[in-house]
Amino acid sequence: MGWQTFHYFPRKVLQSRRVEKSVRRVLPRSLLGRSLLIVFIPLLITQAISLELFYGNFLKVASRRLSSAVAAEIVLSLNALEKLQKQSDKQWFVAQARDHLLLVETWKPNARLRRTGFNHVLGPMDEDLAHALQETIDKPFFINWHNDPHTVLISIQLSDGVLEVEAPRKRLDMGQIWLFVAWALGSSLLLFTIASLFMRNQVRAIRRLAHAAEQFGLGRDIGPIKPEGAQEVRKAAIAFNRMQDRIFRFVSQRTGVLAGVSHDLRTPLTRIRLSLAMIPQRGTVQAEALKEDVEDMIGDVVEMEHMIDSYLSFARGEGAETPVPVEVAPFLHDVVFAARRAGATVYAVSVQKDLQAVMRPDAMRRALMNLLDNARRHGGGITLKARVIPEGICLLVDDDGPGIRAEQHAAVFRAFESGGRSGGTGLGLTIARDIVRAHGGEMELSTSPQGGLRVRIILP
């Protein structure tokens, strides 16, 4: 028993998970859709219950009572016409029935019914009338609901003819059920529309908060958002504004400190370069030897300045620049022109026609220049491509250099981790990926068709 239960329990859990996934596929994904569904389903169930109670109980009871009353009056007419012998008395009773009972009776001697029962119409009143006549009279009859829209023709077979009785339909009909259905559905739609308007205003505040958080995550300053909506949403908006202000204040302070550090570091380097430039470099053998040492020292100073620039750029980030729409083709050609002047070998640039992207031009130029400089430093020829994909815009930077092994792709993105590829400071690929992520995109590494490294940049 325990072993069977052990096997049955996981199967039951798996089935419940499948049902849950199926339900999730049907349910709307947005908060507004789910909120409206929460309002609509109870409203629909309430209206369905009210319709069933009204139609299933009150209408049926009323229809049976009305049908029984009409059947009883018809039986009364039959009994009276059988008892009355004189033709004048029968005519008098027929006139009384027409005036007081609203029953128009017509006698057709020697006639025969061709069919019995009733021609069905929508609703319980036709079955209730037939059932009432079956219980009160033991003669064949036919109920014609289609003879006249305002009356019901009841034909009863007697021994010497057929008695036709025209009863007003309003004596049997409680009114069109569609009127009640239309009223119920109309009121439900009105209430649902009002609830949708209120719910939409609440969801709009949440959407505005989500948009502000997304823009803030991309480094775009959209200012404080106005607290709107329910109390909880207002508190979330106020907390977001305070967090945004604290982060901006922290970034401003850090940027100021970095600016001071940059100044303090550049000043002694500049003095060293001036001192090296003023050393005598001609006239003696010692001076000629010293010249080579001075040139090496100047190269070291330049390399130190380059390293300082890289460190400061990595620490400072690129969030201060405002994103603008940029034509991708001219932008890439400018980057390639600068890279070629620096000594890079660019084979081809392929850009889809009329391609535009919203980016920070200076930051993205720095990221691409880092990638092209890495390829140049490792002796690779470069190919650039740009096209539209479902996720956004895809930039491909391929080279035919030595490449990077797949197991090192994650390591080269870590700060100060060169991996034999990203340069002396180990920040080239790190800064490039941070810039791409600040745009809301992503950067991936793989092997290019030329055998080197492929850098795939996806921008929204």
Salt bridges, closest charged atoms under 4 A:
GLU20 OE2 - ARG24 NH2 2.80
GLU73 OE1 - ARG171 NH1 2.63
ASP126 OD2 - HIS120 ND1 2.84
GLU135 OE2 - HIS131 NE2 2.63
ASP138 OD1 - LYS139 NZ 3.76
GLU164 OE2 - LYS108 NZ 2.90
GLU228 OE1 - ARG208 NH1 2.53
ASP245 OD2 - ARG249 NH1 2.65
ASP264 OD1 - HIS263 ND1 3.70
GLU305 OE1 - ARG273 NH1 3.41
ASP309 OD1 - ARG266 NH2 2.15
GLU318 OE2 - ARG366 NE 3.96
ASP362 OD1 - ARG365 NH1 3.21
ASP373 OD1 - ARG376 NH2 2.46
ASP373 OD2 - ARG377 NH2 2.28
ASP398 OD1 - ARG454 NE 2.71
ASP399 OD2 - ARG421 NH2 2.54
GLU407 OE2 - ARG405 NE 2.92
GLU442 OE2 - ARG437 NE 3.31
GLU444 OE1 - ARG456 NH1 3.53
